[in-house]
Amino acid sequence: MKDMGEIKPGRNLLIAFAGILIILIVIIAVPYIYQSYQRVFNPVRDRDGDGVPDNEDTFPDDPKEWKDSDGDGIGDNEDNDDDNDGILDSQDYLPYNDAGIRVEIWKIRVNEKTRWLSNTAKIYAKIYIDDVEYVLPPEEFKEVNIDEDVIVNWNVSQNIDDKIGYHTVKIELYYKDILGDKLLDINGDVADKTEEGKILSINYYIGNKVGNQYPEEGGYAIADGSFDDNKREKDARVYFRIVTIDVKS
């Protein structure tokens, strides 16, 4: 007698195929169903029809405005000073940011002894941004080992005139001596014996965006007085960079 509960192999195959087909249809259809649901029950509104959704539009009822970068109540399209720094956008290198310069010294290295029979040196730096002087570290000096890279993480920041593209940055490195503080040579491009020849001077271009920096390829630049082969100077190395920042951030 034939078992009526037995399912033939062909029928098993047909059921499996139908199951796979149903799964594929569900996978394909669900995104469209969800999008239709969003359009009907949770639509993205754009009341003024400017192409910017209301939830991203600072001026949802004004088709000519959608953003207010400085929060002064005037839309960017009408506002002629979008960062509210007192400089018109037409003259401002960074019209949406109040530009500043940050100078960072990451590491220093004193290449030779500054005092007879001493393997350490008392070091500090002077940084000038457009002739404004900063002295680091705050505790007056840092004692470092000779001929050894030392991480210091010194930095200073200054607000600048946004309508001027180039600004002068100078870095000077000093060591304390019983006869008075003296300059270390960190300018390997100049071999003369003058004090000016030991100072690093950069004509820094702020660029048109926050994050612009010297060196342009990123990372840190290296200034080393020993590159000039002047044996009569006490040389040092500085790892540094200069960065354009937003002083309001």
C-alpha positions in Angstrom: 0.0 0.0 0.0 1.4 3.5 -0.9 2.3 5.9 2.0 0.1 9.0 1.3 2.4 11.1 3.6 5.5 10.6 1.5 6.6 13.7 -0.4 8.3 13.1 -3.7 11.8 14.5 -4.3 10.5 16.7 -7.1 8.0 18.3 -4.9 10.7 19.0 -2.2 12.7 20.8 -4.9 9.7 22.8 -5.9 9.0 23.9 -2.3 12.6 24.8 -1.8 12.7 26.9 -5.0 9.5 28.7 -4.0 11.0 29.5 -0.6 14.1 31.0 -2.1 12.0 33.0 -4.6 9.9 34.4 -1.7 13.0 35.4 0.2 14.4 37.2 -2.9 11.2 39.0 -3.4 11.2 40.2 0.2 14.8 41.4 0.0 14.1 43.4 -3.1 10.8 44.8 -2.0 11.5 45.9 1.6 13.6 49.0 0.7 10.9 50.2 -1.7 8.2 49.6 0.9 10.3 51.5 3.5 10.9 54.4 1.2 7.2 54.6 0.4 6.4 54.5 4.2 8.9 57.4 4.8 7.4 59.5 2.0 3.9 59.0 3.3 4.2 58.9 7.0 7.6 60.7 7.7 8.3 62.9 4.7 11.4 65.2 4.5 9.8 68.6 4.3 11.2 71.5 2.4 8.7 74.3 2.9 10.6 77.0 1.0 11.6 74.7 -1.9 15.3 75.7 -1.8 16.5 72.1 -2.0 17.6 72.0 1.7 15.4 69.9 4.0 13.7 71.9 6.8 15.6 69.9 9.5 18.9 71.2 7.9 17.6 74.7 6.9 18.3 77.6 9.3 15.8 79.6 7.4 13.1 77.0 6.4 10.7 79.7 5.1 13.2 81.7 3.1 14.2 80.2 -0.3 17.2 82.5 -0.6 18.8 81.5 2.7 19.6 78.2 4.5 22.7 78.8 6.6 24.0 81.3 9.2 27.7 80.5 9.8 28.2 83.2 12.5 24.8 82.9 14.2 24.0 86.6 13.8 20.5 86.0 12.4 21.6 87.1 8.8 21.8 84.3 6.2 25.2 83.7 4.6 24.0 84.8 1.2 23.0 88.2 2.5 25.7 88.5 5.2 28.9 90.2 3.9 30.8 89.1 7.0 30.0 85.4 7.5 32.4 84.8 10.4 31.6 88.2 12.1 35.3 89.0 12.6 34.9 92.6 11.2 36.5 91.8 7.9 34.3 91.7 4.8 34.1 88.3 3.0 35.5 89.8 -0.2 38.7 90.7 1.7 38.8 87.7 4.1 41.1 84.7 3.4 38.9 82.5 5.6 35.4 84.0 5.3 33.7 81.4 7.5 36.4 81.3 10.2 38.2 83.8 12.4 41.7 82.9 11.4 44.6 82.3 13.8 48.1 80.8 13.7 49.3 78.1 16.0 53.0 77.4 16.2 53.9 73.9 17.6 57.4 72.7 18.7 57.1 68.9 19.1 60.7 67.9 19.9 64.1 69.6 20.4 67.6 68.3 20.4 70.8 70.0 21.6 73.5 68.6 19.4 76.5 69.5 21.6 77.5 70.5 25.1 76.6 74.1 26.2 78.6 73.8 29.5 82.0 72.2 30.0 81.7 68.7 31.6 77.9 68.9 31.7 75.7 66.5 29.8 72.6 68.6 30.2 71.4 72.1 29.1 68.8 74.4 30.3 66.7 75.4 27.2 63.8 77.7 26.4 62.3 79.1 23.2 61.0 82.4 22.0 58.3 82.4 19.3 57.2 85.5 17.4 54.0 85.7 15.4 54.0 89.0 13.5 56.4 90.5 16.1 54.3 89.4 19.1 56.7 87.5 21.5 55.9 84.3 23.4 58.4 82.5 25.7 58.2 78.8 26.4 58.0 76.8 28.6 56.0 78.7 31.3 58.4 77.4 34.0 61.3 79.4 32.3 63.4 76.5 31.0 63.5 72.8 30.4 66.7 70.8 31.3 67.4 68.3 28.6 70.1 65.7 27.9 72.7 66.6 25.2 72.5 64.8 21.9 69.1 63.3 22.6 65.6 64.0 21.2 63.3 65.4 23.9 59.6 65.8 23.4 58.4 69.1 24.7 55.0 69.7 23.0 55.3 73.5 23.2 52.7 75.6 21.3 51.3 79.1 21.1 48.3 80.5 19.2 47.4 84.0 18.1 44.5 85.7 16.3 45.6 87.3 13.1 44.4 89.8 10.5 42.3 87.7 8.2 42.8 90.0 5.2 46.6 89.4 5.2 47.7 86.2 3.6 51.3 86.1 4.7 52.5 86.4 8.3 56.0 86.2 9.8 56.8 83.4 12.3 60.2 83.3 14.0 61.5 80.6 16.4 64.6 81.2 18.6 66.1 78.6 20.9 68.2 79.6 23.9 70.4 78.0 26.5 71.2 79.4 29.9 74.8 80.2 30.6 76.6 81.7 33.6 77.5 84.6 31.3 73.9 85.1 30.2 71.4 83.4 27.9 72.7 82.6 24.5 71.2 81.6 21.1 71.5 78.1 19.8 71.8 77.8 16.0 68.7 76.2 14.5 69.0 77.7 11.0 70.9 75.3 8.9 70.4 77.4 5.8 72.6 80.3 6.9 76.3 79.8 7.8 77.1 83.3 8.8 78.1 84.1 12.4 75.5 86.7 13.2 72.7 86.2 15.7 70.2 86.6 12.9 71.8 83.6 11.2 70.8 81.3 14.1 67.1 82.2 14.0 64.5 80.4 12.1 62.2 82.7 10.1 59.2 81.6 8.1 57.0 83.7 5.8 53.8 81.7 6.5 50.8 81.7 4.1 47.6 81.0 6.0 45.8 79.6 2.9 42.0 79.5 2.5 41.0 76.9 5.1 41.5 75.8 8.6 44.1 73.1 8.8 46.5 74.6 6.2 50.0 74.1 7.5 53.7 74.4 7.1 55.2 72.0 6.0 52.6 71.5 3.3 53.0 67.7 3.1 52.0 67.3 6.7 53.9 66.1 9.8 56.7 68.3 11.2 59.5 70.2 9.6 63.0 69.9 10.9 65.3 72.9 11.5 68.9 71.9 12.4 71.7 74.4 12.7 74.3 71.7 12.0 73.2 71.6 8.4 75.3 74.7 7.7 78.6 73.1 8.7 79.6 76.1 10.8 81.7 74.5 13.6 82.0 77.7 15.7 78.3 77.7 16.7 76.4 75.5 19.2 73.8 73.8 17.1 70.4 72.4 17.9 67.4 70.8 16.2 63.8 71.7 16.3 60.8 69.7 15.1 58.0 72.1 14.4 55.0 73.0 12.4 52.7 76.1 11.8 49.0 75.6 11.4 46.0 77.8 10.4 43.3 77.5 13.1 39.9 78.9 13.9 40.3 80.9 17.1 36.6 80.7 17.9 36.7 76.9 18.0 
